[in-house]
Amino acid sequence: MATEGSPNPFEDIKKTTEIDGKTYSFFNLAELKDARYDKLPYSIRVLLESAVRNCDEFQIQKSDVENILNWEQNQGRSVEIPFKPARVILQDFTGVPAVVDFAAMRDAVKRLGGNPEKINPICPADLVIDHSIQVDVSRSADALEQNQELEFERNKERFVFLKWGATALKNMLIVPPGSGIVHQVNLEYLARVVFSEEGLLYPDSLVGTDSHTTMINGLGVVGWGVGGIEAEAVMLGQAISMVLPEVVGYKLTGKVDQLVTSTDVVLTVTKHLRQIGVVGKFVEFFGPGVSQLSIADRATISNMCPEYGATVGFFPVDEKSLQYLRQTGRSEERIKFVEKFLREIRLFRNYNNPEEDPVFSQVVELDLSTVTSCCSGPKRPHDKVPVSEMKVDFNTCLNNKIGFKGFAIPADKQSTQVPIVYDNQEYILSHGSVVIAAITSCTNTSNPSVMLGAGVLAKKAVEAGLSVKPYIKTSLSPGSGVVTYYLRDGGVTPYLEKLGFDIVGYGCMTCIGNSGPLPEAVSEGIEKGDLVACGVLSGNRNFEGRIHPLTRANYLASPPLVIAYALAGTVLIDFEKDPLGTNPEGKPVYLRDIWPTREEIQAVEKEVVVPAMFTDVYSRIQQGNKRWNSLVAPEGMLYPWDEKSTYIKSPPFFEKMGKEVTPPEGIKEALVLLNLGDSVTTDHISPAGSIARNSPAARYLGNRGLTPREFNSYGSRRGNDAVMARGTFANIRLVNKFISKAGPRTRHIPSGEEMDIFDAAERYQKEGRQVIVLAGKEYGSGSSRDWAAKGPWMLGIKAVIAESYERIHRSNLVGMGIIPFQYLPGQTAETLGLTGTETYSIDIPDKLTAGQVLEVKLNDGRTFQVLTRFDTEVELTYFRHGGILNYMIRRML
């Protein structure tokens, strides 16, 4: 075995090329002279190039390169490969914990006698402070300024900490707040497509701390979301260990109808791929239909990757990709070496040439001409509802038993109407009433066609005399400042504002649960009538309890449809038969009368979306802004923790850690903290949204002198483990089988007492008892959240036994040293007769192997077997060290 830093055995295929007088080098995979290369999917070629370039016979070996070249035979066979991404991307909320961990690791290294200066990102890291802004103020010309001022006031302490990180940590670019949503900034500005480091060319690739990192695949950059824990290891120079994926080829043919939006295409693709089953697989798009899609369209499809379950939804680079780089103000020098390099190593595509089509694990097809207008909901992003069926579907959901498509409203209550008074005028609320309409999120606000489409529709609506009821909370939160430019230059901003869609900020808002408060009269009306009120948003997430506690139904829709439903005031409308309203002459106005065609929108887009906009907006990133530049941050290699801070706190992850590895601890008479069912998402687990006034986190903050107005959100306090531990499993929609109704409560088994989950966990720890979690299928689905693993660790959870796991969340559990066990096929808690009141013991052998089956012993004498979901040797190594960061600290020592 070679040692780290050994010579690369593939140096002989390293070639040079000259572009405009400059000499560049690169590893020319075509020089491998291996017939298997041209059969590889383009996404797998990116993995291969990384393995070849980084091969040192230590972390990455020649055998790994051979395994990737032999993809056609190895795919689907659990063959483990290492992958070193070119960079890591972090956003504000996940970036703060990463910087906190780096600061704490430096402290630990110093305590253990090492050099803390070694703790720095080795792999380049981009951190975009796209702080999640709460929509406190909407429907106001000053909304943007007021929301940003309030947000900066709330988050000043965190921003000061990040500013320290910007200077203390090397090889990290921090993009100041107010620039936009991380994924859109990545697409429009940060993405290199091809790196040039000291003249060495190689493909851009990345992992990010948000599941929608996949958006960048629309530009031909392989990237996906990982847990914050795993991302930090990559930043420290570690390769990701992954199973060589199957690649589903998704063939697009035909042309999109004039009245269909790219959002409709995305929701159709999402539903289709979800039905096929692509979890853990790569999806690669090909076929002549791809050339019909803009980069923004492709990026929207790639963005929804977590919703259809794939690891990536990849669009190889083509001529349109180069056009996009020009449109967004990238330099001609970059565009030239991007094209030359990718053509040389056969990573450049012509979608109209079937001879370039590689071999896929499976091929599925969609004729774009069959796509119709649709939404998704009311509780999941992959539950597509054709717009023509929305009225019927919603009524059916009212009748259905409680579930993803049901609310169980009694028949005699379905016609409930509640009068409310708002601004001295009476309105009627009922089931299906729209109370939130938000054009928001990274999914659609990166796409000029749907954003300008919304603007053109707003213009026609205003000209037709239509308006939006004033109690509906409308908002427009673009993904970047560029959107503001082209809406303004397209002449549609005044019309959007007239309908209440004023710009409220640049960042993650309604989609992440920061919709802010509803008008008091609306809240009281919903609660009085027990109404299923609705939110309609152009986002990617609509899980129950996420958007707003009072909107039980939430639908994902294109920006134009968000406005359409806001105008209607209800989802109980058939747009073909029912008018949106009447014009000044009293004539009915239908949606078809004001709906813009793709040709109309493209004509405006061609005229107003120009490179100068992107250049102007992003040229100011390095300069920062007045608020950011006024912050004074501490200096020095070690961060001076403030014990009084309720935002930034040194975490306890490394307090008990020694230099040497200790044998793994088994599970000994553990009690069940939570007994959960299927589809428990990271939204249920991870602290998110506002801090409830009656919660353990509120009591903690209140005891430190804070008033409820100062609590802020869980996301803003991710740098404080004490708050986050108290917010773990604090979702009001969490269903725990120990408790009769949904909420963040559980039962303390020995006493039978019902209490808050944190209080029970704290009591178990004081009693010296281990705890575990029982769960059903798809445990940890949803957005990647590092605190969905860190929080359970803080609660003392040693293991989870589930029927299946979401990929990133399982990896995060491993990264924190929590054991992910899985029931054997055909077995569940129900089939095994588990009530959760038993005690559970599992011996962990010293020589535990990946995927080993172990025996679970119950206190009543019963036993059953579980699969240990450590899928690779690397994951086992992390577990033996107590987690991935502990491993990295010992490695640095």
Beta strands, then each sheet from edge to edge (+ up, - down):
strand 1: 14-19
strand 2: 22-27
strand 3: 80-83
strand 4: 87-91
strand 5: 125-128
strand 6: 172-175
strand 7: 194-197
strand 8: 200-203
strand 9: 205-208
strand 10: 222-225
strand 11: 240-243
strand 12: 247-253
strand 13: 282-286
strand 14: 312-314
strand 15: 362-367
strand 16: 374-376
strand 17: 384-386
strand 18: 417-422
strand 19: 425-430
strand 20: 434-439
strand 21: 473-476
strand 22: 534-537
strand 23: 553-556
strand 24: 581-582
strand 25: 588-589
strand 26: 667-675
strand 27: 745-748
strand 28: 753-756
strand 29: 771-774
strand 30: 797-802
strand 31: 819-823
strand 32: 840-842
strand 33: 853-858
strand 34: 863-868
sheet 1: 1+ 2-
sheet 2: 3+ 11-
sheet 3: 6+ 5+ 4+ 9+ 10+
sheet 4: 7+ 8-
sheet 5: 14+ 13+ 12+ 15+
sheet 6: 16+ 17-
sheet 7: 18+ 19-
sheet 8: 21+ 20+ 22+ 23+
sheet 9: 24+ 25-
sheet 10: 26+ 29+ 30+ 31+ 34- 33+ 32- 26+
sheet 11: 27+ 28-
end
